[in-house]
Amino acid sequence: MPDKCPFCGETATNSLVQQATLHGYDCTSCGYYQIDRLTVSLLEHYPEERKAVSHWLWNDRQVTPFRQPPIRFDEIETVQAVAARCPSTASAKASALLAFLVRQSHGRLGTTVAFSPQELQHAAYANSYEEAAAILEWLTQKGFTGKLLSCAPKEFATKVTMEGFEAIERHALGPRKIVFISSTCDDLIDIRAELAEHLETKGYLAKLSEDGERFAVDPKNDTIATCLRNLESADVVVNLIDRRYGWQMPDGESQGLSATHIEVRHAWSIGKPVLFFMRERAWHDRAALLRDANSGSGWVEPIDQAARLKWLGFVDEIANSPKHVDRSNWITLFRSSVDLKKLATKRLSDLYR
């Protein structure tokens, strides 16, 4: 078994076989994760993704040092999905570096943050130390950080200015988090568009299946697979529940499930945070349906009883889901798109505070 980290090439402190085909790595540079043998063998063909994921793992460890369960790479597509989430533009890399410095400052103005060249490169998602140094120099020129200081043994240090703290608060250096909006489409087309536009003004990047510019489409994948790949590249899923269950898969392992239901289950399976929002009128109908599942409904699927029961099962699956570190069963109620925009902003702010 190799004792080198497949992502950064550094020697792993603990390399162990947890199963016959599953490796667990605790890399001194990247962090702890699991990866299978086939994915390791394929990584040599994806040098850019390897470097991006190495940076991502290191940054994830700074935020979640004791993540359980660990990140698992069981196919090359999972590696690609994580790499797609990583900052790639200059502004996004500058934002990531500044966010790291703010975190290390613990929210206290005037705190000196020390770091090594390797830590600087990871925090900036940079391809080289020279690129990372150039990004830090730009932050200094813009007044977001103070003058670079020598600081043994970390070698370098700086301070985040008031302008730097405010830039992170306003997402001023570009979108930091990608929000995948999951819901039935035809009946909520206006609400989806309004919410996406609102989130963009707050510094998020919103992904909608009907947005051809933002939604990545692979001609080799079907509709559901395309949605799931876009979901994987997002940081968080915002799920909207109203009166319809949605179009159901006619065959396959997900036969009978709606696209929205499949998206929620998939997000849960990969540890993606999901924020649930339900229209109040639908929630009130749920109360009546819980008393008598075969009763009629004035709002939720008023014509199709079979779809109504599917809808009820979907909501119950969410409401009865056990709470743990990667999942919440909290459902926020909204009356209109005006309420929804305010509530979604609050929930996202709470999540990334």
N, C-alpha and C positions, 0 to 999 in steps of 0.2 A: 504494500500500500504506500502511495507517495506521501512524503512528509512535508511537501510544499503546498502552500495554499493555491488552489487552482485559479483564483482570481488575481491576486497580486504577486504570487511567486515567492512570498516570504515563508520562512519556516514556521509551521503551525506549532503552538505550544502543546496542544493535545490533538492528536489524530487518532480516531478510534472507529472501529467497525461496530455499528449499532445493530445492523442486520446484515444478512449475507451480501446485499447489494447496496447498502446505504452507508455513506461516510459521514461522520460528524467532525467538523473542523472548528477549532478555536484558534483563530489566527490573531497574532499579536497586533497586526496592522488592521485587518478588516473587522473581525468580530466572529461570533459563533453562528454557525449555520449548518444545514445538512444538504448533501448533494449526492446523487447516485452516480455510479460508474460511467454509465452511458453519457450523461450530461457532461461529466469531466472530460471525456474523450472528444466531445464535440466542441468544447470551449475554444480549442486552438484555432478554430475557423472564425471566431468572433472576438477579435482583439479589442475593438472599441467597447463592445458590451461588457467584456471582462473588466476593463478599467473602470467603466461607469459603475458597475455593480460593486466593485471593491470600494469605491468612494461612498456609495450608498450604504453599504454595510457598516462602514466606519461611522458615518453620521448617525445611522440608526442606533448604534451602540451608545452614542453620546446621549441620545434622548431616552432610550429604553435599554438600560444596561443589563437587565435580567429578563429579557423577553422570553416568554414561555407560551406556546412551544416555539422553538427557534425557526427562523426562516428556512423553508425547505425548497430546494431546486430539484424537482423530479423530472423536468423536461427542459429542453433548450428554450421553448416558448416562454417558460416562467422567467428565465434569465432575461430574455428580450423584453418581457413586460416590465420588469423592474428597471432595466436600462432606459426604457422609454419614459419612465417617470423622472429620470435624472435631469438636472439643469444642463442645457446644451448651448444656449445663447450667452453672450457676454453679460447681458443684464441679469439673466437668471443666475449665472454663476456668482456675480457680484452680490446679488440678494442672498444666496445661500451662504456665502462667506460672512456677510454682515450679520445674518441670523445666528450663525455659530458664535460670533463675537459677542452678540447681545446675550445669548444663552450663557456663555461663560462669564459674563458680567453679573449674572443672577439678578438682572433688572436694576442694578445699582449704578448710577452715574458716577464716573470717576474711578471705577475699578480697573486696575491694570490686568490685561489678559495676556498671558504668556503662551507661546506655542513654538513648535519645532517646524522646520521646513516641510517635513512629511505631513504633519497635521494641517499646515496651511494648504498644501496641495489637496488633501482629502476634503477639507472644508469648502474649498472653492470648486470642487469637481474639475480640477485642472489637469490637462494632459502633461504638464511639466511644472517644475518649480518656477521657471521663468514666467509662465503664464499666470500662476498664482500670485507671484510678486507684482506683476503688472496690474492685476485686478485689485490687490490691496493698495497699490499706489494710486489707482483711480479713485478708490473710496476715500483715501486721504486728501487728494486734490479737491474732491467734492465736499469735503468737510464732514464726512460721516465718521471718520476715525481720526485719531491724533497721529502725531509723528511716530514713525517706527523706531523702536528702541532696541538696543542689544540687551539680552537678558539670559545669562547662563542659569541652569543647564538647558533651558528650553530654546535659547539662542535669540528669540525675538519676542517683543511685546508691544502692545498698543492699547489705547483706550477708545471706547465708543463715545462719540459726542452726543449732545442732545439731539442734533439733526439726524444722527444715525438711529437713535431709538425711535424718533418720530417716523423715519423712513420705513422702518420695519412695521410699525403700527399701521401706517397707511398703505402698506404694500407698494411703496413708491418706486421700487426698482423692477417692477414687472410682476406678473402673476406668480404666486408661490405654490398654490394648491390647485389641483385639478379636480373639479366636481363633476361626477357622472350623474345626470338626472335620469332616474328610472321611473317609468309610469306607463300607463296606457297612453296612446298618442292622440288618436283622432278626437276624443272628447276633451282632452286637456291641452290641445295645441297652443291655445292662447296663454294659459297659465305657465306652461313650460317655457315659452318664448319670453314672457315677462320676467320670470324668475331668473332665467339665464342672463338676460340683459342686466338685471339688477345685480347679480353676483359679479358680473364683469366690472361694474362700477366700484365694487368693493375689493377688487384686486384678485379675484379668483378667475380661473379659466373654466368655463362651463362646457360640457360635452353633451350634445343632443344628437339623437340618431338622425333627425331630419336636417341637421346642419352639415352639408356636404363639405364645407371648408375645414371644420374641426374634427369631423368624424372620419377616422381612418378606415377605408374600405379595401379589403383584400378580395379580388375577384375569385380566388380559389375557395373562399369560405362562404357558408350560407349566412342568412340573416342573424340567426342566434349566435353563431360562432363569432361573427363580426362584432356584435354587441358585447359579448363577453371579453373579447380582446381589448376593446376600447375601455371597458370597465376595469380591466386589470391595469391599464396604464394610468388610471385616475388615483387620487389620494383618498377620496371619500365618495360614497354613494348617497345621494339624496333621493329617497323613494317617496313618491306621491301616491296616495290611495284615495280614490273617489268611488264612483258608482259602478264602474265596470271592472270585471275580472280580466278581460282581454282575450285576444285570439289565442287559441290553444294549439299546442304542437300535435299534429295528426298521427305521428308515429315516433319510433325511437325510444331511448331510455327516458326521455322527458315527456312522453306522450300524455296528453291531457293537462299539462301545465302551461300557464301563460308565460310569455316572454318575461314579464315583470317578476313573476314568481321564480323563474329560473335564474334571473339576474340576482335576486336577493339571496337565494341558496348558494349561488356561486361566490358571491361576495363574502358570505359567512365562511365558506369552505377555505378561502385563502386569507382569512383574517382581515378583510377589508372593512373599515368602519362604515356602518349604514345608519343614516338618520331618517326616521320615519315621520311622515306628516300625513294626517288624514282629515278630510273635510268633516266638520262637525255633524252635518246631516247624515253622512254615511255611518259615523260612529253611533248615532242615535238609532239608526236602523239595525245596526249590529246587536244592540241591546234587545230589540224585539225578536230578532232571529235566534238569539241565544235561548230565549224562552220557548220559541217554537220555530225550528229550522225550516219547517215546511210552510210557514205562514207567508203571505204575500209581502211585498215591499213597495213602498211608494217612491223609493230613490235607488236603492241598490238592485241592479239587474231586474227591473220590474216585470219583464216579459219572460226571460229565460231562467227558469227555476234551477236547472242544472248548473248554470253559470253562477247563480246566486249562492248555491251551496259551495261551489269551488271558491268563491270570493270569501265566504265565511271561514272556510278551512284555512285559506291563506292568511287572513288577519289573525285567526287563533294561533297559527303557527308562530307568528311574530310576537303576539301578546304573551304566549306561554313559553317563549324561548328563554332558556336560563341565562341569567346575566353572568358574564365573566369578562376577562380583560379585553377580549377582542369582539365582544358582542353586547349590545344593549337592546332591551325590548321596550324601550320608552317610545311612545307614540305621541307626537305633538299635534294637537287639533288646530285647524284653521277654518275661518269662515269664508274668506275671499282671497284673491291674489295679493291684496294689500297686506292682510295679516300674514300670509305665507312668506312674503319677502322679508318682513321684519323678523319673524320667528326663525326663518332659515339662517339669516345673518347672525342672530343671537346664538343659535345652536352651533354654527360653524366657529364662531368666535370662542365659545366655551370649549370646543374640541381642541382648538389650536392655541389657546391662551398660554 
